[in-house]
Amino acid sequence: MLYTLTSATHQGDRVCLYPTLNAAQAQARDGHAVHAISVDIDPYRRCLIPQWKQVRGLDPGWTTPIEHQTDGTITTRGPLPEQLFVN
C-alpha cells in the first residue's frame, strides 16, 4: 500500500507516492485528503503492480514504472487506474 495526495479524479501525468500514511500526512496541508493506493512495488522490475491479482475492470498485467526520489517518495507516470484507489 502506498499513499498520495492526488485524488483519482484529478491526476496529472506524474503522481507522487509516499511509502507510509504518516509520510503523506506530514506533507498534506490543512483539509487535504490522503488517498491509499492498493499497489506493491516490484523491486526487480522497478514498477508498481496491483496488490490484488483480480481487480474488477483492471488489466491483471497492469504495471507502471517508478522512480525513487532522494526524499523517500516515489514518482510514477499517471494517471493511476481509479480501481487502485482505496478511499
CORTATA-V52377 format. One record per residue. N is the residue number from 0. RES is the residue in one small letter. PSI is psi in radians with two decimals (NA if undefined). Layout:
n-><N N>
res-><RES RES>
psi-><PSI PSI>
//
This chain:
n-><0 1 2 3 4 5 6 7 8 9 10 11 12 13 14 15 16 17 18 19 20 21 22 23 24 25 26 27 28 29 30 31 32 33 34 35 36 37 38 39 40 41 42 43 44 45 46 47 48 49 50 51 52 53 54 55 56 57 58 59 60 61 62 63 64 65 66 67 68 69 70 71 72 73 74 75 76 77 78 79 80 81 82 83 84 85 86>
res-><m l y t l t s a t h q g d r v c l y p t l n a a q a q a r d g h a v h a i s v d i d p y r r c l i p q w k q v r g l d p g w t t p i e h q t d g t i t t r g p l p e q l f v n>
psi-><2.30 2.97 2.60 2.78 -0.04 2.27 2.84 -0.53 -0.17 0.95 2.59 -2.76 -0.13 2.39 2.27 2.23 2.54 2.48 -0.37 2.75 -0.73 -0.70 -0.73 -0.76 -0.59 -0.46 -0.24 2.37 2.92 2.22 -0.03 2.23 2.58 2.31 2.31 2.43 2.18 1.29 2.79 2.82 2.23 1.80 -0.42 -0.68 -0.08 0.98 2.93 2.52 2.67 2.49 -0.52 2.47 -0.69 1.82 2.13 2.20 0.12 2.32 2.15 -0.29 0.19 2.35 2.89 2.42 2.70 2.77 2.19 2.31 2.75 -0.38 0.07 -0.15 2.97 2.33 2.41 2.86 2.38 3.08 2.70 2.54 2.35 -0.49 -0.33 -0.19 2.18 -0.66 NA>
//
